[in-house]
Amino acid sequence: MDYHSDRFTDHSMMIYKKNRLVAIIPANIAEKEVLSHAGLTYGGIITKDYTNVTEMGAMLDATLNFLKSEGIESFHLKIMPSFLQEGYGSGLEYFLYRHNAELTGRDMNFVVDLRNGIQIHKSKLKKLNTIDPMSLVIQETNDLAPFWNEILIPVLHESHGVSPVHSLEEISLLKDRFPQNIRQFDIYHENRIVAGMTLFVTSNAVKSQYGAAYKEGKSLRALDYLYLKLFEKFIEEGYPYFDMGTSTVAKGTSYNVGLSKYKEEFGAKPVNLDHYKLSV
């Protein structure tokens, strides 16, 4: 996380049991509030394996006691989504309830279960069948610059007046440090890049961190074609989940209807990403 350390005051925590590290809590601090790290999509009390409920309750108690001793007034916690947890258990959510935690946000994160194969809605299949696959060429590359400079940055600027959360320099630095976890796929038409996708890859999930098509790519349905081919590829590679990201804004106070439908037509289903606030 140090690539954006200038934006946050880190307050990450480690939990030990008998001198053995058993959990980590990525976090930052703002005045008298500690937050599941604002520079990360996911958070929570992260353990390597399933943790029994009694121990999870003790971890939360220890964290709150520690924060209280530091004069912290509130703790904002993001929950790790179930499909990313090995040996999922919702014990933490139970103890948050016991501590009268306030649910302050709920994002809808759309996930395709690749274990069930590709289950695309018939209306999306009809559109996919109009694509000429011979006119599109997909390439995996280590060079993120063509996609970011020619597709992603112009599309976000023209459509929404914003820039990517990561700069090209930051994402390139991350890819250099974690080459197996960040993968770039570009799609070309007549030797011109028309769409692409930057993926974050973990041991059991592939996340579409950035995906975009420029004008020509949209008319060719290049991004739709790329999604389809990536599903096929990662099924072959044995990945169980493909994360298409959220369709909500402002912690779920509103959602993009069209974007939600787009993801559902690819067989994606929503998994809640919950945000809680605890008084310390």
PASEBA-1860 file (N, C-alpha, C; in nm, 3 decimals):
! residues 280
1> MDYHSDRF> 0.082/-0.122/0.000/0.000/0.000/0.000/0.084/0.126/0.000 ~ 0.217/0.110/0.007/0.300/0.229/0.026/0.303/0.321/-0.095 ~ 0.254/0.273/-0.212/0.257/0.360/-0.330/0.167/0.483/-0.312 ~ 0.064/0.473/-0.228/-0.019/0.591/-0.202/-0.016/0.632/-0.054 ~ 0.097/0.607/0.009/0.109/0.639/0.152/0.100/0.788/0.180 ~ 0.125/0.871/0.078/0.117/1.015/0.098/-0.027/1.063/0.113 ~ -0.123/0.979/0.074/-0.265/1.019/0.081/-0.331/0.981/0.214 ~ -0.269/0.889/0.288/-0.333/0.837/0.409/-0.232/0.832/0.524
9> TDHSMMIY> -0.283/0.847/0.645/-0.202/0.824/0.764/-0.230/0.682/0.810 ~ -0.133/0.596/0.791/-0.157/0.453/0.815/-0.179/0.424/0.963 ~ -0.273/0.332/0.989/-0.298/0.286/1.126/-0.331/0.137/1.122 ~ -0.260/0.064/1.035/-0.285/-0.080/1.023/-0.244/-0.150/1.152 ~ -0.314/-0.260/1.181/-0.292/-0.331/1.307/-0.267/-0.479/1.282 ~ -0.193/-0.540/1.373/-0.167/-0.684/1.370/-0.211/-0.744/1.503 ~ -0.276/-0.858/1.495/-0.326/-0.925/1.615/-0.244/-1.052/1.638 ~ -0.192/-1.066/1.760/-0.110/-1.181/1.795/-0.179/-1.266/1.901
17> KKNRLVAI> -0.154/-1.395/1.894/-0.197/-1.488/1.998/-0.075/-1.571/2.038 ~ -0.031/-1.555/2.162/0.087/-1.625/2.212/0.207/-1.603/2.118 ~ 0.230/-1.477/2.085/0.343/-1.436/2.001/0.335/-1.485/1.857 ~ 0.219/-1.532/1.815/0.200/-1.577/1.677/0.100/-1.485/1.608 ~ 0.138/-1.431/1.492/0.049/-1.343/1.417/-0.070/-1.422/1.366 ~ -0.192/-1.378/1.402/-0.312/-1.452/1.362/-0.406/-1.369/1.275 ~ -0.389/-1.236/1.270/-0.478/-1.154/1.188/-0.414/-1.019/1.162 ~ -0.458/-0.956/1.053/-0.416/-0.820/1.023/-0.539/-0.736/0.994
25> IPANIAEK> -0.528/-0.606/1.019/-0.637/-0.512/0.991/-0.577/-0.393/0.917 ~ -0.580/-0.391/0.784/-0.532/-0.272/0.711/-0.622/-0.153/0.746 ~ -0.562/-0.041/0.787/-0.643/0.072/0.833/-0.566/0.202/0.820 ~ -0.641/0.312/0.819/-0.581/0.445/0.827/-0.658/0.526/0.931 ~ -0.600/0.637/0.972/-0.659/0.718/1.078/-0.686/0.858/1.027 ~ -0.798/0.914/1.069/-0.835/1.052/1.039/-0.890/1.113/1.167 ~ -0.813/1.201/1.229/-0.847/1.259/1.359/-0.870/1.147/1.461 ~ -0.991/1.133/1.515/-1.014/1.029/1.616/-1.094/0.912/1.562
33> EVLSHAGL> -1.087/0.892/1.430/-1.154/0.780/1.366/-1.050/0.691/1.298 ~ -1.066/0.560/1.314/-0.985/0.463/1.241/-1.075/0.392/1.142 ~ -1.026/0.380/1.018/-1.107/0.326/0.910/-1.038/0.208/0.843 ~ -1.117/0.102/0.810/-1.065/0.000/0.720/-1.007/0.073/0.601 ~ -0.885/0.044/0.567/-0.805/0.133/0.484/-0.882/0.191/0.364 ~ -0.889/0.325/0.360/-0.965/0.393/0.255/-0.902/0.377/0.118 ~ -0.776/0.331/0.114/-0.710/0.310/-0.014/-0.727/0.169/-0.067 ~ -0.808/0.087/0.001/-0.831/-0.050/-0.041/-0.980/-0.075/-0.060
41> TYGGIITK> -1.013/-0.161/-0.156/-1.153/-0.194/-0.182/-1.211/-0.275/-0.068 ~ -1.134/-0.369/-0.017/-1.184/-0.461/0.084/-1.111/-0.439/0.216 ~ -1.163/-0.496/0.323/-1.100/-0.479/0.452/-1.148/-0.581/0.552 ~ -1.156/-0.536/0.678/-1.201/-0.626/0.782/-1.086/-0.681/0.863 ~ -1.117/-0.779/0.948/-1.016/-0.853/1.023/-0.978/-0.973/0.936 ~ -0.857/-0.972/0.883/-0.817/-1.069/0.782/-0.733/-1.178/0.847 ~ -0.780/-1.302/0.833/-0.710/-1.418/0.886/-0.674/-1.511/0.771 ~ -0.577/-1.597/0.793/-0.534/-1.688/0.688/-0.637/-1.795/0.661
49> DYTNVTEM> -0.694/-1.849/0.767/-0.791/-1.958/0.755/-0.916/-1.922/0.835 ~ -1.015/-2.010/0.829/-1.136/-1.990/0.909/-1.098/-1.977/1.056 ~ -1.158/-1.880/1.123/-1.134/-1.857/1.265/-1.263/-1.885/1.342 ~ -1.255/-1.967/1.446/-1.376/-2.001/1.519/-1.436/-1.877/1.583 ~ -1.566/-1.883/1.610/-1.639/-1.763/1.649/-1.589/-1.704/1.781 ~ -1.551/-1.789/1.876/-1.502/-1.738/2.004/-1.375/-1.656/1.984 ~ -1.285/-1.706/1.901/-1.161/-1.635/1.876/-1.186/-1.507/1.798 ~ -1.279/-1.510/1.703/-1.311/-1.390/1.627/-1.368/-1.283/1.719
57> GAMLDATL> -1.456/-1.323/1.811/-1.509/-1.228/1.908/-1.400/-1.168/1.994 ~ -1.304/-1.251/2.033/-1.192/-1.202/2.115/-1.104/-1.105/2.035 ~ -1.087/-1.131/1.906/-1.008/-1.041/1.821/-1.072/-0.903/1.812 ~ -1.204/-0.901/1.793/-1.274/-0.773/1.784/-1.266/-0.700/1.918 ~ -1.285/-0.772/2.029/-1.275/-0.709/2.161/-1.137/-0.649/2.183 ~ -1.033/-0.726/2.148/-0.896/-0.678/2.167/-0.869/-0.553/2.083 ~ -0.923/-0.552/1.961/-0.904/-0.436/1.873/-0.971/-0.312/1.931 ~ -1.093/-0.328/1.978/-1.166/-0.214/2.033/-1.100/-0.163/2.161
65> NFLKSEGI> -1.051/-0.255/2.245/-0.982/-0.213/2.367/-0.854/-0.137/2.334 ~ -0.782/-0.184/2.232/-0.659/-0.116/2.190/-0.690/0.024/2.138 ~ -0.792/0.036/2.054/-0.829/0.167/1.998/-0.876/0.262/2.108 ~ -0.951/0.209/2.205/-0.996/0.293/2.316/-0.878/0.346/2.395 ~ -0.776/0.262/2.414/-0.658/0.306/2.490/-0.582/0.416/2.416 ~ -0.603/0.427/2.285/-0.537/0.529/2.205/-0.623/0.655/2.190 ~ -0.740/0.655/2.252/-0.827/0.771/2.244/-0.910/0.779/2.116 ~ -0.921/0.667/2.045/-1.002/0.664/1.923/-1.150/0.660/1.962
73> ESFHLKIM> -1.233/0.734/1.888/-1.376/0.742/1.921/-1.462/0.648/1.837 ~ -1.420/0.618/1.712/-1.501/0.530/1.628/-1.413/0.450/1.534 ~ -1.462/0.333/1.498/-1.390/0.239/1.412/-1.482/0.203/1.296 ~ -1.439/0.235/1.173/-1.517/0.205/1.053/-1.458/0.080/0.988 ~ -1.541/-0.020/0.968/-1.493/-0.150/0.924/-1.562/-0.193/0.795 ~ -1.482/-0.228/0.694/-1.535/-0.288/0.572/-1.520/-0.439/0.582 ~ -1.622/-0.512/0.540/-1.619/-0.657/0.551/-1.562/-0.719/0.424 ~ -1.474/-0.818/0.440/-1.423/-0.892/0.326/-1.538/-0.972/0.264
81> PSFLQEGY> -1.563/-0.959/0.132/-1.675/-1.032/0.070/-1.656/-1.183/0.080 ~ -1.768/-1.254/0.088/-1.765/-1.398/0.115/-1.686/-1.476/0.010 ~ -1.693/-1.438/-0.118/-1.628/-1.519/-0.220/-1.475/-1.508/-0.215 ~ -1.422/-1.409/-0.143/-1.277/-1.395/-0.129/-1.225/-1.459/-0.001 ~ -1.315/-1.503/0.086/-1.272/-1.562/0.212/-1.258/-1.713/0.195 ~ -1.141/-1.765/0.228/-1.123/-1.910/0.227/-1.183/-1.967/0.355 ~ -1.280/-2.055/0.341/-1.350/-2.107/0.457/-1.438/-1.999/0.517 ~ -1.529/-1.945/0.437/-1.609/-1.829/0.477/-1.688/-1.856/0.605
89> GSGLEYFL> -1.689/-1.756/0.692/-1.775/-1.757/0.809/-1.816/-1.616/0.840 ~ -1.937/-1.597/0.890/-1.988/-1.462/0.918/-1.985/-1.429/1.067 ~ -1.890/-1.491/1.138/-1.880/-1.465/1.281/-1.853/-1.319/1.313 ~ -1.770/-1.252/1.231/-1.740/-1.112/1.258/-1.866/-1.027/1.254 ~ -1.952/-1.053/1.155/-2.076/-0.977/1.145/-2.164/-0.997/1.268 ~ -2.163/-1.119/1.322/-2.242/-1.145/1.443/-2.191/-1.060/1.559 ~ -2.059/-1.055/1.579/-2.004/-0.979/1.691/-2.017/-0.829/1.669 ~ -2.018/-0.785/1.543/-2.048/-0.645/1.517/-2.189/-0.612/1.564
97> YRHNAELT> -2.282/-0.703/1.538/-2.420/-0.686/1.586/-2.424/-0.680/1.739 ~ -2.346/-0.767/1.804/-2.341/-0.769/1.950/-2.288/-0.638/2.005 ~ -2.201/-0.572/1.929/-2.143/-0.445/1.972/-2.225/-0.325/1.922 ~ -2.345/-0.351/1.874/-2.434/-0.245/1.826/-2.373/-0.162/1.713 ~ -2.300/-0.230/1.626/-2.241/-0.161/1.512/-2.351/-0.109/1.418 ~ -2.326/0.007/1.360/-2.421/0.069/1.268/-2.382/0.036/1.125 ~ -2.476/-0.019/1.048/-2.452/-0.045/0.907/-2.459/0.089/0.834 ~ -2.344/0.136/0.785/-2.338/0.269/0.724/-2.332/0.266/0.573
105> GRDMNFVV> -2.318/0.147/0.514/-2.313/0.139/0.369/-2.323/-0.005/0.322 ~ -2.375/-0.022/0.201/-2.384/-0.157/0.142/-2.371/-0.144/-0.009 ~ -2.255/-0.183/-0.061/-2.232/-0.180/-0.205/-2.271/-0.315/-0.266 ~ -2.323/-0.309/-0.389/-2.349/-0.432/-0.463/-2.230/-0.460/-0.554 ~ -2.162/-0.570/-0.528/-2.047/-0.611/-0.607/-2.088/-0.732/-0.690 ~ -2.079/-0.722/-0.822/-2.130/-0.828/-0.909/-2.022/-0.929/-0.941 ~ -2.054/-1.058/-0.917/-1.957/-1.166/-0.929/-2.014/-1.277/-1.017 ~ -1.933/-1.325/-1.110/-1.969/-1.440/-1.193/-1.908/-1.565/-1.130
113> DLRNGIQI> -1.991/-1.666/-1.102/-1.942/-1.793/-1.049/-1.900/-1.880/-1.168 ~ -1.771/-1.882/-1.195/-1.720/-1.955/-1.312/-1.733/-2.106/-1.296 ~ -1.757/-2.153/-1.175/-1.773/-2.297/-1.153/-1.899/-2.349/-1.220 ~ -1.993/-2.258/-1.246/-2.119/-2.295/-1.312/-2.112/-2.277/-1.463 ~ -1.991/-2.250/-1.515/-1.977/-2.227/-1.657/-2.025/-2.087/-1.694 ~ -2.034/-2.062/-1.823/-2.076/-1.930/-1.871/-2.228/-1.932/-1.892 ~ -2.297/-1.846/-1.816/-2.444/-1.842/-1.823/-2.488/-1.700/-1.860 ~ -2.478/-1.672/-1.988/-2.508/-1.539/-2.039/-2.655/-1.531/-2.080
121> HKSKLKKL> -2.720/-1.419/-2.046/-2.861/-1.399/-2.078/-2.882/-1.399/-2.229 ~ -2.997/-1.450/-2.271/-3.022/-1.465/-2.415/-3.018/-1.333/-2.491 ~ -3.056/-1.223/-2.424/-3.049/-1.093/-2.492/-2.904/-1.051/-2.516 ~ -2.814/-1.084/-2.422/-2.672/-1.056/-2.440/-2.612/-1.148/-2.545 ~ -2.655/-1.275/-2.545/-2.604/-1.368/-2.645/-2.641/-1.323/-2.786 ~ -2.759/-1.269/-2.800/-2.803/-1.220/-2.932/-2.709/-1.112/-2.982 ~ -2.667/-1.023/-2.891/-2.576/-0.916/-2.929/-2.436/-0.972/-2.956 ~ -2.393/-1.069/-2.876/-2.261/-1.128/-2.895/-2.251/-1.200/-3.029
129> NTIDPMSL> -2.363/-1.256/-3.073/-2.363/-1.329/-3.200/-2.348/-1.238/-3.321 ~ -2.361/-1.106/-3.300/-2.343/-1.011/-3.411/-2.196/-0.972/-3.429 ~ -2.112/-1.013/-3.334/-1.970/-0.976/-3.338/-1.896/-1.065/-3.437 ~ -1.810/-1.004/-3.517/-1.723/-1.080/-3.607/-1.593/-1.109/-3.534 ~ -1.573/-1.231/-3.482/-1.454/-1.259/-3.403/-1.324/-1.249/-3.483 ~ -1.333/-1.262/-3.615/-1.213/-1.254/-3.698/-1.160/-1.111/-3.706 ~ -1.244/-1.014/-3.670/-1.201/-0.874/-3.680/-1.137/-0.824/-3.552 ~ -1.138/-0.904/-3.446/-1.086/-0.862/-3.316/-0.974/-0.954/-3.270
137> VIQETNDL> -0.867/-0.894/-3.220/-0.752/-0.970/-3.173/-0.722/-0.932/-3.028 ~ -0.719/-1.031/-2.940/-0.692/-1.008/-2.798/-0.546/-1.039/-2.769 ~ -0.480/-0.949/-2.696/-0.340/-0.968/-2.659/-0.323/-0.943/-2.510 ~ -0.251/-1.034/-2.444/-0.208/-1.006/-2.306/-0.072/-0.938/-2.313 ~ -0.053/-0.833/-2.236/0.068/-0.753/-2.244/0.112/-0.707/-2.107 ~ 0.241/-0.678/-2.093/0.293/-0.619/-1.970/0.296/-0.467/-1.977 ~ 0.266/-0.412/-2.094/0.268/-0.267/-2.115/0.127/-0.211/-2.099 ~ 0.103/-0.140/-1.990/-0.029/-0.086/-1.963/-0.055/0.046/-2.034
145> APFWNEIL> 0.049/0.109/-2.084/0.036/0.245/-2.137/-0.063/0.259/-2.253 ~ -0.063/0.169/-2.354/-0.159/0.189/-2.464/-0.304/0.193/-2.418 ~ -0.342/0.099/-2.332/-0.481/0.097/-2.283/-0.511/0.220/-2.199 ~ -0.420/0.255/-2.108/-0.447/0.367/-2.018/-0.448/0.500/-2.092 ~ -0.351/0.521/-2.180/-0.340/0.651/-2.247/-0.439/0.668/-2.363 ~ -0.467/0.560/-2.435/-0.549/0.572/-2.555/-0.696/0.536/-2.533 ~ -0.724/0.461/-2.426/-0.863/0.417/-2.403/-0.916/0.465/-2.268 ~ -0.859/0.415/-2.160/-0.919/0.435/-2.028/-0.926/0.581/-1.987
153> IPVLHESH> -0.815/0.652/-1.990/-0.814/0.792/-1.945/-0.906/0.879/-2.031 ~ -0.901/0.870/-2.166/-0.995/0.951/-2.246/-1.141/0.916/-2.221 ~ -1.172/0.787/-2.205/-1.312/0.746/-2.184/-1.364/0.801/-2.051 ~ -1.288/0.785/-1.943/-1.333/0.835/-1.813/-1.345/0.987/-1.814 ~ -1.254/1.054/-1.880/-1.258/1.200/-1.885/-1.380/1.249/-1.963 ~ -1.404/1.190/-2.080/-1.515/1.235/-2.165/-1.651/1.194/-2.108 ~ -1.659/1.076/-2.047/-1.789/1.025/-1.999/-1.825/1.075/-1.861 ~ -1.725/1.088/-1.774/-1.755/1.119/-1.634/-1.676/1.237/-1.578
161> GVSPVHSL> -1.581/1.290/-1.655/-1.500/1.401/-1.606/-1.407/1.364/-1.492 ~ -1.364/1.236/-1.488/-1.278/1.189/-1.381/-1.157/1.118/-1.439 ~ -1.061/1.088/-1.352/-0.943/1.010/-1.388/-0.948/0.876/-1.315 ~ -0.874/0.776/-1.362/-0.867/0.650/-1.288/-0.817/0.672/-1.145 ~ -0.860/0.586/-1.054/-0.815/0.597/-0.915/-0.664/0.586/-0.908 ~ -0.606/0.495/-0.987/-0.461/0.483/-0.997/-0.412/0.565/-1.115 ~ -0.297/0.626/-1.102/-0.231/0.686/-1.218/-0.161/0.575/-1.294 ~ -0.121/0.603/-1.418/-0.047/0.503/-1.496/0.082/0.466/-1.424
169> EEISLLKD> 0.148/0.563/-1.364/0.272/0.536/-1.293/0.248/0.444/-1.174 ~ 0.138/0.467/-1.100/0.108/0.385/-0.983/0.075/0.242/-1.023 ~ -0.012/0.226/-1.123/-0.053/0.091/-1.163/0.065/0.015/-1.224 ~ 0.152/0.087/-1.294/0.270/0.023/-1.351/0.366/-0.022/-1.241 ~ 0.379/0.060/-1.137/0.462/0.023/-1.023/0.408/-0.103/-0.955 ~ 0.276/-0.108/-0.936/0.214/-0.225/-0.874/0.234/-0.349/-0.959 ~ 0.221/-0.334/-1.090/0.241/-0.450/-1.178/0.386/-0.498/-1.175 ~ 0.480/-0.405/-1.165/0.620/-0.445/-1.153/0.644/-0.524/-1.025
177> RFPQNIRQ> 0.576/-0.483/-0.918/0.596/-0.549/-0.789/0.518/-0.681/-0.779 ~ 0.403/-0.686/-0.846/0.317/-0.805/-0.838/0.278/-0.849/-0.980 ~ 0.375/-0.895/-1.059/0.348/-0.926/-1.200/0.246/-1.036/-1.222 ~ 0.234/-1.129/-1.128/0.137/-1.238/-1.145/-0.004/-1.198/-1.102 ~ -0.015/-1.087/-1.031/-0.144/-1.047/-0.975/-0.213/-0.936/-1.052 ~ -0.140/-0.869/-1.141/-0.200/-0.767/-1.225/-0.174/-0.805/-1.370 ~ -0.284/-0.825/-1.444/-0.272/-0.870/-1.583/-0.348/-0.774/-1.674 ~ -0.292/-0.748/-1.789/-0.349/-0.653/-1.883/-0.384/-0.724/-2.014
185> FDIYHENR> -0.510/-0.707/-2.057/-0.556/-0.764/-2.184/-0.608/-0.650/-2.271 ~ -0.554/-0.639/-2.391/-0.596/-0.538/-2.487/-0.662/-0.606/-2.606 ~ -0.752/-0.536/-2.671/-0.818/-0.591/-2.788/-0.802/-0.494/-2.905 ~ -0.763/-0.548/-3.019/-0.728/-0.468/-3.136/-0.822/-0.496/-3.252 ~ -0.845/-0.392/-3.331/-0.918/-0.402/-3.458/-0.834/-0.333/-3.564 ~ -0.795/-0.409/-3.666/-0.712/-0.355/-3.774/-0.589/-0.284/-3.717 ~ -0.523/-0.353/-3.622/-0.398/-0.307/-3.560/-0.413/-0.181/-3.474 ~ -0.536/-0.144/-3.439/-0.561/-0.030/-3.350/-0.626/-0.081/-3.222
193> IVAGMTLF> -0.575/-0.037/-3.107/-0.637/-0.075/-2.981/-0.773/-0.008/-2.970 ~ -0.876/-0.088/-2.937/-1.012/-0.034/-2.929/-1.076/-0.059/-2.793 ~ -1.016/-0.146/-2.710/-1.069/-0.175/-2.577/-0.963/-0.248/-2.497 ~ -0.988/-0.261/-2.368/-0.894/-0.333/-2.285/-0.945/-0.351/-2.143 ~ -0.870/-0.428/-2.065/-0.910/-0.454/-1.927/-0.786/-0.480/-1.842 ~ -0.780/-0.411/-1.728/-0.676/-0.434/-1.629/-0.736/-0.520/-1.518 ~ -0.675/-0.635/-1.493/-0.729/-0.730/-1.397/-0.641/-0.741/-1.274 ~ -0.705/-0.752/-1.157/-0.636/-0.788/-1.034/-0.668/-0.934/-1.007
201> VTSNAVKS> -0.567/-1.017/-0.991/-0.586/-1.161/-0.981/-0.535/-1.212/-0.847 ~ -0.621/-1.283/-0.773/-0.580/-1.350/-0.650/-0.585/-1.499/-0.672 ~ -0.567/-1.577/-0.568/-0.560/-1.722/-0.584/-0.693/-1.782/-0.629 ~ -0.804/-1.715/-0.596/-0.933/-1.774/-0.631/-1.030/-1.680/-0.701 ~ -0.984/-1.561/-0.737/-1.075/-1.467/-0.802/-1.000/-1.375/-0.898 ~ -1.071/-1.337/-1.004/-1.020/-1.241/-1.102/-1.109/-1.119/-1.094 ~ -1.052/-1.002/-1.071/-1.130/-0.880/-1.058/-1.104/-0.786/-1.175 ~ -1.210/-0.745/-1.242/-1.198/-0.645/-1.346/-1.186/-0.508/-1.279
209> QYGAAYKE> -1.061/-0.464/-1.261/-1.038/-0.337/-1.192/-1.071/-0.219/-1.283 ~ -1.029/-0.228/-1.410/-1.059/-0.125/-1.509/-1.090/-0.192/-1.642 ~ -1.202/-0.155/-1.702/-1.236/-0.203/-1.835/-1.303/-0.092/-1.913 ~ -1.264/-0.075/-2.038/-1.321/0.034/-2.117/-1.302/0.008/-2.266 ~ -1.390/0.067/-2.344/-1.380/0.065/-2.490/-1.403/0.206/-2.539 ~ -1.324/0.248/-2.640/-1.344/0.380/-2.698/-1.449/0.371/-2.807 ~ -1.474/0.478/-2.878/-1.588/0.488/-2.971/-1.594/0.371/-3.067 ~ -1.484/0.343/-3.136/-1.483/0.233/-3.233/-1.504/0.100/-3.163
217> GKSLRALD> -1.442/0.085/-3.046/-1.457/-0.038/-2.971/-1.600/-0.063/-2.926 ~ -1.670/0.045/-2.889/-1.809/0.030/-2.848/-1.895/-0.017/-2.964 ~ -1.874/0.040/-3.082/-1.954/-0.001/-3.199/-1.927/-0.145/-3.237 ~ -1.807/-0.193/-3.207/-1.771/-0.332/-3.237/-1.807/-0.427/-3.124 ~ -1.859/-0.376/-3.013/-1.889/-0.455/-2.892/-1.763/-0.528/-2.845 ~ -1.651/-0.459/-2.854/-1.523/-0.521/-2.822/-1.513/-0.561/-2.676 ~ -1.566/-0.478/-2.585/-1.557/-0.510/-2.443/-1.642/-0.632/-2.409 ~ -1.759/-0.643/-2.470/-1.843/-0.761/-2.450/-1.767/-0.887/-2.493
225> YLYLKLFE> -1.704/-0.879/-2.609/-1.628/-0.992/-2.662/-1.512/-1.027/-2.569 ~ -1.446/-0.925/-2.514/-1.334/-0.947/-2.424/-1.379/-1.017/-2.296 ~ -1.491/-0.973/-2.239/-1.545/-1.040/-2.120/-1.567/-1.188/-2.149 ~ -1.633/-1.218/-2.260/-1.665/-1.357/-2.294/-1.538/-1.441/-2.303 ~ -1.437/-1.391/-2.372/-1.314/-1.466/-2.391/-1.235/-1.480/-2.260 ~ -1.243/-1.377/-2.175/-1.175/-1.387/-2.045/-1.244/-1.489/-1.955 ~ -1.377/-1.494/-1.959/-1.447/-1.598/-1.883/-1.396/-1.736/-1.926 ~ -1.389/-1.758/-2.057/-1.344/-1.887/-2.109/-1.201/-1.917/-2.063
233> KFIEEGYP> -1.115/-1.816/-2.070/-0.975/-1.832/-2.034/-0.958/-1.870/-1.887 ~ -1.029/-1.797/-1.800/-1.008/-1.821/-1.657/-1.082/-1.944/-1.607 ~ -1.183/-1.989/-1.678/-1.241/-2.120/-1.648/-1.136/-2.227/-1.676 ~ -1.066/-2.215/-1.790/-0.959/-2.310/-1.824/-0.847/-2.306/-1.722 ~ -0.818/-2.189/-1.666/-0.711/-2.176/-1.568/-0.755/-2.216/-1.427 ~ -0.883/-2.249/-1.411/-0.931/-2.303/-1.284/-0.975/-2.201/-1.181 ~ -1.002/-2.078/-1.222/-1.047/-1.977/-1.127/-1.197/-1.991/-1.102 ~ -1.240/-1.986/-0.976/-1.383/-2.003/-0.947/-1.468/-1.878/-0.965
241> YFDMGTST> -1.408/-1.757/-0.953/-1.489/-1.636/-0.955/-1.428/-1.528/-1.045 ~ -1.517/-1.454/-1.110/-1.477/-1.335/-1.187/-1.558/-1.219/-1.131 ~ -1.487/-1.124/-1.073/-1.547/-1.008/-1.006/-1.560/-0.893/-1.106 ~ -1.683/-0.855/-1.137/-1.708/-0.747/-1.232/-1.721/-0.610/-1.166 ~ -1.703/-0.605/-1.033/-1.704/-0.477/-0.963/-1.843/-0.432/-0.923 ~ -1.849/-0.313/-0.864/-1.973/-0.261/-0.810/-2.050/-0.178/-0.913 ~ -2.176/-0.155/-0.881/-2.258/-0.064/-0.962/-2.321/0.043/-0.874 ~ -2.267/0.058/-0.753/-2.323/0.152/-0.657/-2.228/0.269/-0.634
249> VAKGTSYN> -2.282/0.377/-0.580/-2.201/0.493/-0.543/-2.239/0.536/-0.401 ~ -2.148/0.610/-0.338/-2.172/0.666/-0.204/-2.219/0.559/-0.107 ~ -2.140/0.449/-0.100/-2.168/0.338/-0.008/-2.306/0.277/-0.030 ~ -2.351/0.279/-0.154/-2.475/0.210/-0.188/-2.601/0.293/-0.174 ~ -2.588/0.423/-0.152/-2.708/0.507/-0.141/-2.782/0.517/-0.274 ~ -2.713/0.488/-0.384/-2.779/0.479/-0.514/-2.702/0.380/-0.600 ~ -2.767/0.330/-0.705/-2.700/0.234/-0.793/-2.733/0.264/-0.938 ~ -2.642/0.222/-1.026/-2.657/0.243/-1.169/-2.738/0.128/-1.227
257> VGLSKYKE> -2.860/0.157/-1.267/-2.951/0.052/-1.315/-2.896/-0.014/-1.441 ~ -2.851/0.069/-1.537/-2.801/0.014/-1.663/-2.677/-0.071/-1.644 ~ -2.586/-0.025/-1.558/-2.464/-0.101/-1.532/-2.494/-0.232/-1.461 ~ -2.589/-0.229/-1.368/-2.629/-0.352/-1.299/-2.685/-0.453/-1.399 ~ -2.771/-0.407/-1.488/-2.830/-0.496/-1.589/-2.722/-0.552/-1.680 ~ -2.627/-0.468/-1.718/-2.518/-0.511/-1.806/-2.442/-0.629/-1.743 ~ -2.412/-0.617/-1.614/-2.337/-0.721/-1.546/-2.422/-0.846/-1.525 ~ -2.549/-0.827/-1.494/-2.638/-0.943/-1.475/-2.655/-1.022/-1.604
265> EFGAKPVN> -2.653/-0.953/-1.718/-2.667/-1.023/-1.846/-2.548/-1.115/-1.874 ~ -2.436/-1.090/-1.807/-2.321/-1.179/-1.819/-2.324/-1.292/-1.716 ~ -2.432/-1.301/-1.640/-2.446/-1.405/-1.540/-2.395/-1.366/-1.403 ~ -2.359/-1.240/-1.384/-2.309/-1.195/-1.254/-2.424/-1.175/-1.156 ~ -2.396/-1.204/-1.029/-2.494/-1.185/-0.922/-2.432/-1.096/-0.814 ~ -2.515/-1.015/-0.746/-2.460/-0.923/-0.646/-2.419/-0.993/-0.517 ~ -2.304/-0.954/-0.466/-2.256/-0.993/-0.333/-2.235/-0.864/-0.255 ~ -2.295/-0.854/-0.139/-2.288/-0.729/-0.063/-2.148/-0.704/-0.007
273> LDHYKLSV> -2.107/-0.577/-0.017/-1.987/-0.529/0.049/-2.032/-0.431/0.156 ~ -2.031/-0.473/0.281/-2.091/-0.395/0.388/-1.988/-0.309/0.461 ~ -2.036/-0.193/0.507/-1.955/-0.098/0.584/-2.022/-0.078/0.720 ~ -1.944/-0.090/0.828/-1.997/-0.073/0.962/-1.922/0.035/1.038 ~ -1.990/0.096/1.134/-1.929/0.192/1.223/-1.950/0.148/1.368 ~ -1.841/0.142/1.443/-1.845/0.104/1.584/-1.802/0.220/1.670 ~ -1.882/0.249/1.770/-1.836/0.344/1.872/-1.739/0.271/1.965 ~ -1.626/0.333/1.991/-1.521/0.264/2.070/-1.538/0.292/2.218
END
